[in-house]
Structures are given as C-alpha cells and as structure tokens.
C-alpha cells in the first residue's frame, strides 16, 4: 500500500475486504479516490460506514 501512496496512484479499489480506518484516512489524505465492492449485507454496511473515506461503492443491491 505504501508504494501506491508514494506513487500518488489516483484510484485504489478494494475487492476483498476493506482496510482499517487509519489506512483509509492516509489514502484520503493523499488525495486518492477509493472504490470498493461487496458480496454481502455485512460488507455493504461496513463500506457504507466508511463512506466519508470511500469515494464510490457498490452497496445499493444490499442496502435497498
């Protein structure tokens, strides 16, 4: 992850889980846009809770 931050990668997508809030905060501070996908309701809720740090998500199917 440090390489992505050092290289100022513009977008980071998470497909298998969501990193902790500390790492999400570092990614956000670097100006990197984040995206994530979910496979169940619990993951959708976690991604939604991280919403201020996560720029895009695929939670609508699970939360509606």
CHARMM-style PDB file with segment names, atoms N, HN, CA, C and O in Angstrom:
ATOM      1  N   UNK     1       0.826  -1.181   0.000  1.00  0.00      PROA
ATOM      2  CA  UNK     1       0.000   0.000   0.000  1.00  0.00      PROA
ATOM      3  C   UNK     1       0.877   1.253   0.000  1.00  0.00      PROA
ATOM      4  O   UNK     1       0.529   2.261  -0.616  1.00  0.00      PROA
ATOM      5  N   UNK     2       1.998   1.186   0.684  1.00  0.00      PROA
ATOM      6  HN  UNK     2       2.280   0.368   1.185  1.00  0.00      PROA
ATOM      7  CA  UNK     2       2.870   2.359   0.749  1.00  0.00      PROA
ATOM      8  C   UNK     2       3.344   2.784  -0.642  1.00  0.00      PROA
ATOM      9  O   UNK     2       3.460   3.978  -0.920  1.00  0.00      PROA
ATOM     10  N   UNK     3       3.617   1.821  -1.505  1.00  0.00      PROA
ATOM     11  HN  UNK     3       3.523   0.851  -1.279  1.00  0.00      PROA
ATOM     12  CA  UNK     3       4.038   2.135  -2.871  1.00  0.00      PROA
ATOM     13  C   UNK     3       2.943   2.915  -3.592  1.00  0.00      PROA
ATOM     14  O   UNK     3       3.232   3.884  -4.293  1.00  0.00      PROA
ATOM     15  N   UNK     4       1.696   2.501  -3.426  1.00  0.00      PROA
ATOM     16  HN  UNK     4       1.460   1.714  -2.856  1.00  0.00      PROA
ATOM     17  CA  UNK     4       0.583   3.209  -4.069  1.00  0.00      PROA
ATOM     18  C   UNK     4       0.494   4.645  -3.576  1.00  0.00      PROA
ATOM     19  O   UNK     4       0.240   5.562  -4.357  1.00  0.00      PROA
ATOM     20  N   UNK     5       0.703   4.837  -2.283  1.00  0.00      PROA
ATOM     21  HN  UNK     5       0.909   4.093  -1.648  1.00  0.00      PROA
ATOM     22  CA  UNK     5       0.670   6.193  -1.723  1.00  0.00      PROA
ATOM     23  C   UNK     5       1.876   7.006  -2.194  1.00  0.00      PROA
ATOM     24  O   UNK     5       1.739   8.178  -2.546  1.00  0.00      PROA
ATOM     25  N   UNK     6       3.045   6.388  -2.199  1.00  0.00      PROA
ATOM     26  HN  UNK     6       3.156   5.437  -1.913  1.00  0.00      PROA
ATOM     27  CA  UNK     6       4.261   7.089  -2.639  1.00  0.00      PROA
ATOM     28  C   UNK     6       4.187   7.507  -4.098  1.00  0.00      PROA
ATOM     29  O   UNK     6       4.689   8.566  -4.473  1.00  0.00      PROA
ATOM     30  N   UNK     7       3.561   6.671  -4.920  1.00  0.00      PROA
ATOM     31  HN  UNK     7       3.154   5.810  -4.615  1.00  0.00      PROA
ATOM     32  CA  UNK     7       3.463   6.948  -6.355  1.00  0.00      PROA
ATOM     33  C   UNK     7       2.251   7.798  -6.720  1.00  0.00      PROA
ATOM     34  O   UNK     7       2.021   8.075  -7.897  1.00  0.00      PROA
ATOM     35  N   UNK     8       1.482   8.211  -5.732  1.00  0.00      PROA
ATOM     36  HN  UNK     8       1.669   7.986  -4.775  1.00  0.00      PROA
ATOM     37  CA  UNK     8       0.299   9.062  -5.938  1.00  0.00      PROA
ATOM     38  C   UNK     8      -0.667   8.456  -6.957  1.00  0.00      PROA
ATOM     39  O   UNK     8      -1.145   9.141  -7.862  1.00  0.00      PROA
ATOM     40  N   UNK     9      -0.942   7.173  -6.796  1.00  0.00      PROA
ATOM     41  HN  UNK     9      -0.553   6.617  -6.061  1.00  0.00      PROA
ATOM     42  CA  UNK     9      -1.917   6.494  -7.655  1.00  0.00      PROA
ATOM     43  C   UNK     9      -3.271   7.180  -7.459  1.00  0.00      PROA
ATOM     44  O   UNK     9      -3.701   7.353  -6.318  1.00  0.00      PROA
ATOM     45  N   UNK    10      -3.955   7.575  -8.539  1.00  0.00      PROA
ATOM     46  HN  UNK    10      -3.605   7.434  -9.465  1.00  0.00      PROA
ATOM     47  CA  UNK    10      -5.180   8.367  -8.386  1.00  0.00      PROA
ATOM     48  C   UNK    10      -6.389   7.599  -7.860  1.00  0.00      PROA
ATOM     49  O   UNK    10      -7.281   8.198  -7.259  1.00  0.00      PROA
ATOM     50  N   UNK    11      -6.435   6.267  -8.079  1.00  0.00      PROA
ATOM     51  HN  UNK    11      -5.711   5.781  -8.567  1.00  0.00      PROA
ATOM     52  CA  UNK    11      -7.588   5.472  -7.659  1.00  0.00      PROA
ATOM     53  C   UNK    11      -7.101   4.145  -7.080  1.00  0.00      PROA
ATOM     54  O   UNK    11      -6.229   3.487  -7.648  1.00  0.00      PROA
ATOM     55  N   UNK    12      -7.677   3.767  -5.946  1.00  0.00      PROA
ATOM     56  HN  UNK    12      -8.385   4.301  -5.484  1.00  0.00      PROA
ATOM     57  CA  UNK    12      -7.425   2.458  -5.362  1.00  0.00      PROA
ATOM     58  C   UNK    12      -8.780   1.793  -5.150  1.00  0.00      PROA
ATOM     59  O   UNK    12      -9.682   2.379  -4.551  1.00  0.00      PROA
ATOM     60  N   UNK    13      -8.915   0.562  -5.650  1.00  0.00      PROA
ATOM     61  HN  UNK    13      -8.182   0.086  -6.136  1.00  0.00      PROA
ATOM     62  CA  UNK    13     -10.161  -0.184  -5.500  1.00  0.00      PROA
ATOM     63  C   UNK    13      -9.919  -1.397  -4.610  1.00  0.00      PROA
ATOM     64  O   UNK    13      -8.896  -2.073  -4.718  1.00  0.00      PROA
ATOM     65  N   UNK    14     -10.873  -1.655  -3.736  1.00  0.00      PROA
ATOM     66  HN  UNK    14     -11.704  -1.105  -3.648  1.00  0.00      PROA
ATOM     67  CA  UNK    14     -10.809  -2.793  -2.825  1.00  0.00      PROA
ATOM     68  C   UNK    14     -11.894  -3.785  -3.218  1.00  0.00      PROA
ATOM     69  O   UNK    14     -13.069  -3.429  -3.316  1.00  0.00      PROA
ATOM     70  N   UNK    15     -11.496  -5.015  -3.441  1.00  0.00      PROA
ATOM     71  HN  UNK    15     -10.542  -5.304  -3.362  1.00  0.00      PROA
ATOM     72  CA  UNK    15     -12.442  -6.039  -3.863  1.00  0.00      PROA
ATOM     73  C   UNK    15     -12.631  -7.142  -2.839  1.00  0.00      PROA
ATOM     74  O   UNK    15     -13.653  -7.828  -2.860  1.00  0.00      PROA
ATOM     75  N   UNK    16     -11.691  -7.326  -1.963  1.00  0.00      PROA
ATOM     76  HN  UNK    16     -10.861  -6.769  -1.946  1.00  0.00      PROA
ATOM     77  CA  UNK    16     -11.784  -8.378  -0.955  1.00  0.00      PROA
ATOM     78  C   UNK    16     -11.543  -7.760   0.409  1.00  0.00      PROA
ATOM     79  O   UNK    16     -10.428  -7.800   0.928  1.00  0.00      PROA
ATOM     80  N   UNK    17     -12.578  -7.194   0.983  1.00  0.00      PROA
ATOM     81  HN  UNK    17     -13.484  -7.161   0.562  1.00  0.00      PROA
ATOM     82  CA  UNK    17     -12.457  -6.554   2.288  1.00  0.00      PROA
ATOM     83  C   UNK    17     -12.141  -5.076   2.176  1.00  0.00      PROA
ATOM     84  O   UNK    17     -11.889  -4.547   1.093  1.00  0.00      PROA
ATOM     85  N   UNK    18     -12.162  -4.441   3.305  1.00  0.00      PROA
ATOM     86  HN  UNK    18     -12.366  -4.870   4.185  1.00  0.00      PROA
ATOM     87  CA  UNK    18     -11.937  -3.003   3.394  1.00  0.00      PROA
ATOM     88  C   UNK    18     -10.844  -2.766   4.424  1.00  0.00      PROA
ATOM     89  O   UNK    18     -10.898  -3.330   5.516  1.00  0.00      PROA
ATOM     90  N   UNK    19      -9.851  -1.941   4.096  1.00  0.00      PROA
ATOM     91  HN  UNK    19      -9.808  -1.483   3.209  1.00  0.00      PROA
ATOM     92  CA  UNK    19      -8.794  -1.684   5.076  1.00  0.00      PROA
ATOM     93  C   UNK    19      -9.332  -0.898   6.271  1.00  0.00      PROA
ATOM     94  O   UNK    19     -10.430  -0.342   6.227  1.00  0.00      PROA
ATOM     95  N   UNK    20      -8.558  -0.866   7.307  1.00  0.00      PROA
ATOM     96  HN  UNK    20      -7.666  -1.317   7.343  1.00  0.00      PROA
ATOM     97  CA  UNK    20      -8.948  -0.145   8.508  1.00  0.00      PROA
ATOM     98  C   UNK    20      -9.046   1.356   8.290  1.00  0.00      PROA
ATOM     99  O   UNK    20      -8.546   1.892   7.300  1.00  0.00      PROA
ATOM    100  N   UNK    21      -9.698   2.023   9.231  1.00  0.00      PROA
ATOM    101  HN  UNK    21     -10.104   1.588  10.035  1.00  0.00      PROA
ATOM    102  CA  UNK    21      -9.931   3.457   9.112  1.00  0.00      PROA
ATOM    103  C   UNK    21      -8.633   4.257   9.055  1.00  0.00      PROA
ATOM    104  O   UNK    21      -8.565   5.278   8.370  1.00  0.00      PROA
ATOM    105  N   UNK    22      -7.608   3.805   9.767  1.00  0.00      PROA
ATOM    106  HN  UNK    22      -7.663   2.976  10.324  1.00  0.00      PROA
ATOM    107  CA  UNK    22      -6.327   4.528   9.745  1.00  0.00      PROA
ATOM    108  C   UNK    22      -5.738   4.554   8.337  1.00  0.00      PROA
ATOM    109  O   UNK    22      -5.288   5.599   7.866  1.00  0.00      PROA
ATOM    110  N   UNK    23      -5.741   3.409   7.672  1.00  0.00      PROA
ATOM    111  HN  UNK    23      -6.107   2.560   8.054  1.00  0.00      PROA
ATOM    112  CA  UNK    23      -5.222   3.354   6.308  1.00  0.00      PROA
ATOM    113  C   UNK    23      -6.119   4.135   5.358  1.00  0.00      PROA
ATOM    114  O   UNK    23      -5.613   4.845   4.489  1.00  0.00      PROA
ATOM    115  N   UNK    24      -7.428   4.025   5.497  1.00  0.00      PROA
ATOM    116  HN  UNK    24      -7.840   3.449   6.203  1.00  0.00      PROA
ATOM    117  CA  UNK    24      -8.336   4.805   4.654  1.00  0.00      PROA
ATOM    118  C   UNK    24      -8.092   6.301   4.820  1.00  0.00      PROA
ATOM    119  O   UNK    24      -8.164   7.055   3.850  1.00  0.00      PROA
ATOM    120  N   UNK    25      -7.807   6.727   6.032  1.00  0.00      PROA
ATOM    121  HN  UNK    25      -7.748   6.115   6.821  1.00  0.00      PROA
ATOM    122  CA  UNK    25      -7.513   8.143   6.283  1.00  0.00      PROA
ATOM    123  C   UNK    25      -6.229   8.565   5.580  1.00  0.00      PROA
ATOM    124  O   UNK    25      -6.159   9.668   5.037  1.00  0.00      PROA
ATOM    125  N   UNK    26      -5.217   7.708   5.582  1.00  0.00      PROA
ATOM    126  HN  UNK    26      -5.274   6.812   6.023  1.00  0.00      PROA
ATOM    127  CA  UNK    26      -3.961   8.018   4.881  1.00  0.00      PROA
ATOM    128  C   UNK    26      -4.194   8.107   3.379  1.00  0.00      PROA
ATOM    129  O   UNK    26      -3.649   8.985   2.710  1.00  0.00      PROA
ATOM    130  N   UNK    27      -5.002   7.198   2.857  1.00  0.00      PROA
ATOM    131  HN  UNK    27      -5.445   6.485   3.401  1.00  0.00      PROA
ATOM    132  CA  UNK    27      -5.310   7.214   1.426  1.00  0.00      PROA
ATOM    133  C   UNK    27      -6.050   8.495   1.067  1.00  0.00      PROA
ATOM    134  O   UNK    27      -5.738   9.136   0.064  1.00  0.00      PROA
ATOM    135  N   UNK    28      -7.024   8.866   1.878  1.00  0.00      PROA
ATOM    136  HN  UNK    28      -7.278   8.346   2.693  1.00  0.00      PROA
ATOM    137  CA  UNK    28      -7.791  10.084   1.640  1.00  0.00      PROA
ATOM    138  C   UNK    28      -6.887  11.311   1.719  1.00  0.00      PROA
ATOM    139  O   UNK    28      -7.000  12.217   0.893  1.00  0.00      PROA
ATOM    140  N   UNK    29      -5.993  11.348   2.704  1.00  0.00      PROA
ATOM    141  HN  UNK    29      -5.901  10.613   3.375  1.00  0.00      PROA
ATOM    142  CA  UNK    29      -5.081  12.488   2.861  1.00  0.00      PROA
ATOM    143  C   UNK    29      -4.167  12.636   1.648  1.00  0.00      PROA
ATOM    144  O   UNK    29      -3.731  13.742   1.329  1.00  0.00      PROA
ATOM    145  N   UNK    30      -3.878  11.532   0.975  1.00  0.00      PROA
ATOM    146  HN  UNK    30      -4.231  10.633   1.235  1.00  0.00      PROA
ATOM    147  CA  UNK    30      -3.039  11.575  -0.227  1.00  0.00      PROA
ATOM    148  C   UNK    30      -3.819  12.039  -1.452  1.00  0.00      PROA
ATOM    149  O   UNK    30      -3.244  12.225  -2.524  1.00  0.00      PROA
ATOM    150  N   UNK    31      -5.134  12.226  -1.292  1.00  0.00      PROA
ATOM    151  HN  UNK    31      -5.601  12.074  -0.421  1.00  0.00      PROA
ATOM    152  CA  UNK    31      -5.959  12.675  -2.404  1.00  0.00      PROA
ATOM    153  C   UNK    31      -6.347  11.560  -3.356  1.00  0.00      PROA
ATOM    154  O   UNK    31      -6.748  11.826  -4.489  1.00  0.00      PROA
ATOM    155  N   UNK    32      -6.236  10.328  -2.917  1.00  0.00      PROA
ATOM    156  HN  UNK    32      -5.911  10.112  -1.997  1.00  0.00      PROA
ATOM    157  CA  UNK    32      -6.565   9.174  -3.747  1.00  0.00      PROA
ATOM    158  C   UNK    32      -8.050   8.841  -3.619  1.00  0.00      PROA
ATOM    159  O   UNK    32      -8.595   8.806  -2.516  1.00  0.00      PROA
ATOM    160  N   UNK    33      -8.691   8.599  -4.749  1.00  0.00      PROA
ATOM    161  HN  UNK    33      -8.249   8.627  -5.645  1.00  0.00      PROA
ATOM    162  CA  UNK    33     -10.094   8.219  -4.792  1.00  0.00      PROA
ATOM    163  C   UNK    33     -10.175   6.728  -4.520  1.00  0.00      PROA
ATOM    164  O   UNK    33      -9.405   5.959  -5.096  1.00  0.00      PROA
ATOM    165  N   UNK    34     -11.086   6.301  -3.658  1.00  0.00      PROA
ATOM    166  HN  UNK    34     -11.711   6.926  -3.190  1.00  0.00      PROA
ATOM    167  CA  UNK    34     -11.219   4.887  -3.336  1.00  0.00      PROA
ATOM    168  C   UNK    34     -12.564   4.343  -3.798  1.00  0.00      PROA
ATOM    169  O   UNK    34     -13.567   5.055  -3.848  1.00  0.00      PROA
ATOM    170  N   UNK    35     -12.551   3.062  -4.132  1.00  0.00      PROA
ATOM    171  HN  UNK    35     -11.736   2.483  -4.092  1.00  0.00      PROA
ATOM    172  CA  UNK    35     -13.764   2.354  -4.518  1.00  0.00      PROA
ATOM    173  C   UNK    35     -13.746   0.987  -3.851  1.00  0.00      PROA
ATOM    174  O   UNK    35     -12.686   0.478  -3.487  1.00  0.00      PROA
ATOM    175  N   UNK    36     -14.913   0.403  -3.694  1.00  0.00      PROA
ATOM    176  HN  UNK    36     -15.775   0.816  -3.989  1.00  0.00      PROA
ATOM    177  CA  UNK    36     -14.979  -0.929  -3.123  1.00  0.00      PROA
ATOM    178  C   UNK    36     -16.212  -1.665  -3.587  1.00  0.00      PROA
ATOM    179  O   UNK    36     -17.208  -1.048  -3.964  1.00  0.00      PROA
ATOM    180  N   UNK    37     -16.149  -2.970  -3.562  1.00  0.00      PROA
ATOM    181  HN  UNK    37     -15.340  -3.471  -3.255  1.00  0.00      PROA
ATOM    182  CA  UNK    37     -17.300  -3.799  -3.883  1.00  0.00      PROA
ATOM    183  C   UNK    37     -17.603  -4.685  -2.684  1.00  0.00      PROA
ATOM    184  O   UNK    37     -16.751  -4.903  -1.823  1.00  0.00      PROA
ATOM    185  N   UNK    38     -18.811  -5.183  -2.643  1.00  0.00      PROA
ATOM    186  HN  UNK    38     -19.503  -5.006  -3.342  1.00  0.00      PROA
ATOM    187  CA  UNK    38     -19.236  -6.015  -1.525  1.00  0.00      PROA
ATOM    188  C   UNK    38     -19.918  -7.268  -2.044  1.00  0.00      PROA
ATOM    189  O   UNK    38     -20.399  -7.310  -3.177  1.00  0.00      PROA
ATOM    190  N   UNK    39     -19.953  -8.294  -1.191  1.00  0.00      PROA
ATOM    191  HN  UNK    39     -19.562  -8.260  -0.271  1.00  0.00      PROA
ATOM    192  CA  UNK    39     -20.595  -9.541  -1.572  1.00  0.00      PROA
ATOM    193  C   UNK    39     -21.705  -9.952  -0.614  1.00  0.00      PROA
ATOM    194  O   UNK    39     -22.368 -10.966  -0.828  1.00  0.00      PROA
ATOM    195  N   UNK    40     -21.909  -9.167   0.442  1.00  0.00      PROA
ATOM    196  HN  UNK    40     -21.370  -8.342   0.615  1.00  0.00      PROA
ATOM    197  CA  UNK    40     -22.969  -9.491   1.392  1.00  0.00      PROA
ATOM    198  C   UNK    40     -23.389  -8.228   2.146  1.00  0.00      PROA
ATOM    199  O   UNK    40     -22.736  -7.189   2.046  1.00  0.00      PROA
ATOM    200  N   UNK    41     -24.466  -8.327   2.889  1.00  0.00      PROA
ATOM    201  HN  UNK    41     -24.997  -9.171   2.971  1.00  0.00      PROA
ATOM    202  CA  UNK    41     -25.003  -7.190   3.623  1.00  0.00      PROA
ATOM    203  C   UNK    41     -23.991  -6.630   4.623  1.00  0.00      PROA
ATOM    204  O   UNK    41     -23.849  -5.413   4.738  1.00  0.00      PROA
ATOM    205  N   UNK    42     -23.295  -7.495   5.340  1.00  0.00      PROA
ATOM    206  HN  UNK    42     -23.411  -8.484   5.247  1.00  0.00      PROA
ATOM    207  CA  UNK    42     -22.347  -7.029   6.344  1.00  0.00      PROA
ATOM    208  C   UNK    42     -21.223  -6.197   5.713  1.00  0.00      PROA
ATOM    209  O   UNK    42     -20.827  -5.169   6.263  1.00  0.00      PROA
ATOM    210  N   UNK    43     -20.719  -6.635   4.575  1.00  0.00      PROA
ATOM    211  HN  UNK    43     -21.041  -7.469   4.128  1.00  0.00      PROA
ATOM    212  CA  UNK    43     -19.695  -5.865   3.881  1.00  0.00      PROA
ATOM    213  C   UNK    43     -20.258  -4.536   3.392  1.00  0.00      PROA
ATOM    214  O   UNK    43     -19.572  -3.515   3.447  1.00  0.00      PROA
ATOM    215  N   UNK    44     -21.501  -4.538   2.914  1.00  0.00      PROA
ATOM    216  HN  UNK    44     -22.058  -5.367   2.869  1.00  0.00      PROA
ATOM    217  CA  UNK    44     -22.138  -3.303   2.456  1.00  0.00      PROA
ATOM    218  C   UNK    44     -22.257  -2.309   3.597  1.00  0.00      PROA
ATOM    219  O   UNK    44     -22.019  -1.116   3.409  1.00  0.00      PROA
ATOM    220  N   UNK    45     -22.619  -2.786   4.766  1.00  0.00      PROA
ATOM    221  HN  UNK    45     -22.812  -3.755   4.918  1.00  0.00      PROA
ATOM    222  CA  UNK    45     -22.746  -1.900   5.926  1.00  0.00      PROA
ATOM    223  C   UNK    45     -21.394  -1.329   6.335  1.00  0.00      PROA
ATOM    224  O   UNK    45     -21.303  -0.151   6.679  1.00  0.00      PROA
ATOM    225  N   UNK    46     -20.348  -2.143   6.304  1.00  0.00      PROA
ATOM    226  HN  UNK    46     -20.423  -3.100   6.025  1.00  0.00      PROA
ATOM    227  CA  UNK    46     -19.005  -1.656   6.635  1.00  0.00      PROA
ATOM    228  C   UNK    46     -18.538  -0.612   5.628  1.00  0.00      PROA
ATOM    229  O   UNK    46     -17.965   0.411   6.001  1.00  0.00      PROA
ATOM    230  N   UNK    47     -18.789  -0.879   4.345  1.00  0.00      PROA
ATOM    231  HN  UNK    47     -19.254  -1.711   4.041  1.00  0.00      PROA
ATOM    232  CA  UNK    47     -18.379   0.069   3.315  1.00  0.00      PROA
ATOM    233  C   UNK    47     -19.156   1.370   3.437  1.00  0.00      PROA
ATOM    234  O   UNK    47     -18.598   2.454   3.267  1.00  0.00      PROA
ATOM    235  N   UNK    48     -20.435   1.259   3.731  1.00  0.00      PROA
ATOM    236  HN  UNK    48     -20.888   0.379   3.870  1.00  0.00      PROA
ATOM    237  CA  UNK    48     -21.255   2.460   3.908  1.00  0.00      PROA
ATOM    238  C   UNK    48     -20.773   3.257   5.115  1.00  0.00      PROA
ATOM    239  O   UNK    48     -20.739   4.487   5.069  1.00  0.00      PROA
ATOM    240  N   UNK    49     -20.400   2.572   6.192  1.00  0.00      PROA
ATOM    241  HN  UNK    49     -20.428   1.573   6.229  1.00  0.00      PROA
ATOM    242  CA  UNK    49     -19.905   3.249   7.391  1.00  0.00      PROA
ATOM    243  C   UNK    49     -18.598   3.983   7.107  1.00  0.00      PROA
ATOM    244  O   UNK    49     -18.309   5.002   7.734  1.00  0.00      PROA
ATOM    245  N   UNK    50     -17.814   3.474   6.173  1.00  0.00      PROA
ATOM    246  HN  UNK    50     -18.048   2.646   5.664  1.00  0.00      PROA
ATOM    247  CA  UNK    50     -16.554   4.121   5.801  1.00  0.00      PROA
ATOM    248  C   UNK    50     -16.776   5.174   4.724  1.00  0.00      PROA
ATOM    249  O   UNK    50     -15.812   5.694   4.162  1.00  0.00      PROA
ATOM    250  N   UNK    51     -18.018   5.492   4.433  1.00  0.00      PROA
ATOM    251  HN  UNK    51     -18.801   5.070   4.889  1.00  0.00      PROA
ATOM    252  CA  UNK    51     -18.397   6.355   3.318  1.00  0.00      PROA
ATOM    253  C   UNK    51     -17.652   7.649   3.171  1.00  0.00      PROA
ATOM    254  O   UNK    51     -17.406   8.088   2.047  1.00  0.00      PROA
ATOM    255  N   UNK    52     -17.282   8.277   4.259  1.00  0.00      PROA
ATOM    256  HN  UNK    52     -17.482   7.921   5.172  1.00  0.00      PROA
ATOM    257  CA  UNK    52     -16.563   9.549   4.150  1.00  0.00      PROA
ATOM    258  C   UNK    52     -15.174   9.346   3.568  1.00  0.00      PROA
ATOM    259  O   UNK    52     -14.600  10.268   2.990  1.00  0.00      PROA
ATOM    260  N   UNK    53     -14.630   8.142   3.717  1.00  0.00      PROA
ATOM    261  HN  UNK    53     -15.096   7.393   4.187  1.00  0.00      PROA
ATOM    262  CA  UNK    53     -13.302   7.859   3.188  1.00  0.00      PROA
ATOM    263  C   UNK    53     -13.359   7.130   1.863  1.00  0.00      PROA
ATOM    264  O   UNK    53     -12.387   7.132   1.108  1.00  0.00      PROA
ATOM    265  N   UNK    54     -14.467   6.519   1.581  1.00  0.00      PROA
ATOM    266  HN  UNK    54     -15.257   6.517   2.194  1.00  0.00      PROA
ATOM    267  CA  UNK    54     -14.583   5.710   0.372  1.00  0.00      PROA
ATOM    268  C   UNK    54     -15.381   6.479  -0.665  1.00  0.00      PROA
ATOM    269  O   UNK    54     -16.545   6.808  -0.436  1.00  0.00      PROA
ATOM    270  N   UNK    55     -14.770   6.766  -1.797  1.00  0.00      PROA
ATOM    271  HN  UNK    55     -13.825   6.499  -1.983  1.00  0.00      PROA
ATOM    272  CA  UNK    55     -15.402   7.608  -2.791  1.00  0.00      PROA
ATOM    273  C   UNK    55     -16.542   6.966  -3.543  1.00  0.00      PROA
ATOM    274  O   UNK    55     -17.497   7.658  -3.895  1.00  0.00      PROA
ATOM    275  N   UNK    56     -16.485   5.694  -3.803  1.00  0.00      PROA
ATOM    276  HN  UNK    56     -15.709   5.132  -3.517  1.00  0.00      PROA
ATOM    277  CA  UNK    56     -17.537   5.013  -4.558  1.00  0.00      PROA
ATOM    278  C   UNK    56     -17.724   3.620  -3.989  1.00  0.00      PROA
ATOM    279  O   UNK    56     -16.789   3.006  -3.476  1.00  0.00      PROA
ATOM    280  N   UNK    57     -18.934   3.143  -4.090  1.00  0.00      PROA
ATOM    281  HN  UNK    57     -19.694   3.641  -4.507  1.00  0.00      PROA
ATOM    282  CA  UNK    57     -19.191   1.805  -3.573  1.00  0.00      PROA
ATOM    283  C   UNK    57     -20.297   1.137  -4.375  1.00  0.00      PROA
ATOM    284  O   UNK    57     -21.024   1.782  -5.131  1.00  0.00      PROA
ATOM    285  N   UNK    58     -20.399  -0.141  -4.193  1.00  0.00      PROA
ATOM    286  HN  UNK    58     -19.808  -0.664  -3.579  1.00  0.00      PROA
ATOM    287  CA  UNK    58     -21.434  -0.920  -4.857  1.00  0.00      PROA
ATOM    288  C   UNK    58     -22.311  -1.540  -3.769  1.00  0.00      PROA
ATOM    289  O   UNK    58     -22.346  -2.761  -3.616  1.00  0.00      PROA
ATOM    290  N   UNK    59     -23.020  -0.693  -3.010  1.00  0.00      PROA
ATOM    291  HN  UNK    59     -22.992   0.299  -3.134  1.00  0.00      PROA
ATOM    292  CA  UNK    59     -23.798  -1.181  -1.880  1.00  0.00      PROA
ATOM    293  C   UNK    59     -25.296  -1.189  -2.135  1.00  0.00      PROA
ATOM    294  O   UNK    59     -26.038  -1.776  -1.347  1.00  0.00      PROA
ATOM    295  N   UNK    60     -25.767  -0.563  -3.198  1.00  0.00      PROA
ATOM    296  HN  UNK    60     -25.165  -0.086  -3.838  1.00  0.00      PROA
ATOM    297  CA  UNK    60     -27.192  -0.392  -3.387  1.00  0.00      PROA
ATOM    298  C   UNK    60     -27.960  -1.705  -3.390  1.00  0.00      PROA
ATOM    299  O   UNK    60     -29.052  -1.780  -2.826  1.00  0.00      PROA
ATOM    300  N   UNK    61     -27.412  -2.733  -4.012  1.00  0.00      PROA
ATOM    301  HN  UNK    61     -26.526  -2.671  -4.470  1.00  0.00      PROA
ATOM    302  CA  UNK    61     -28.107  -4.016  -4.073  1.00  0.00      PROA
ATOM    303  C   UNK    61     -28.382  -4.572  -2.678  1.00  0.00      PROA
ATOM    304  O   UNK    61     -29.428  -5.180  -2.447  1.00  0.00      PROA
ATOM    305  N   UNK    62     -27.468  -4.371  -1.765  1.00  0.00      PROA
ATOM    306  HN  UNK    62     -26.619  -3.877  -1.952  1.00  0.00      PROA
ATOM    307  CA  UNK    62     -27.579  -4.950  -0.442  1.00  0.00      PROA
ATOM    308  C   UNK    62     -28.338  -4.067   0.536  1.00  0.00      PROA
ATOM    309  O   UNK    62     -28.907  -4.574   1.502  1.00  0.00      PROA
ATOM    310  N   UNK    63     -28.360  -2.779   0.311  1.00  0.00      PROA
ATOM    311  HN  UNK    63     -27.898  -2.366  -0.474  1.00  0.00      PROA
ATOM    312  CA  UNK    63     -28.952  -1.865   1.294  1.00  0.00      PROA
ATOM    313  C   UNK    63     -30.359  -1.418   0.934  1.00  0.00      PROA
ATOM    314  O   UNK    63     -30.976  -0.676   1.698  1.00  0.00      PROA
ATOM    315  N   UNK    64     -30.882  -1.845  -0.200  1.00  0.00      PROA
ATOM    316  HN  UNK    64     -30.381  -2.448  -0.821  1.00  0.00      PROA
ATOM    317  CA  UNK    64     -32.256  -1.445  -0.590  1.00  0.00      PROA
ATOM    318  C   UNK    64     -33.146  -2.645  -0.714  1.00  0.00      PROA
ATOM    319  OT1 UNK    64     -34.327  -2.507  -1.031  1.00  0.00      PROA
TER     320      UNK     64
END
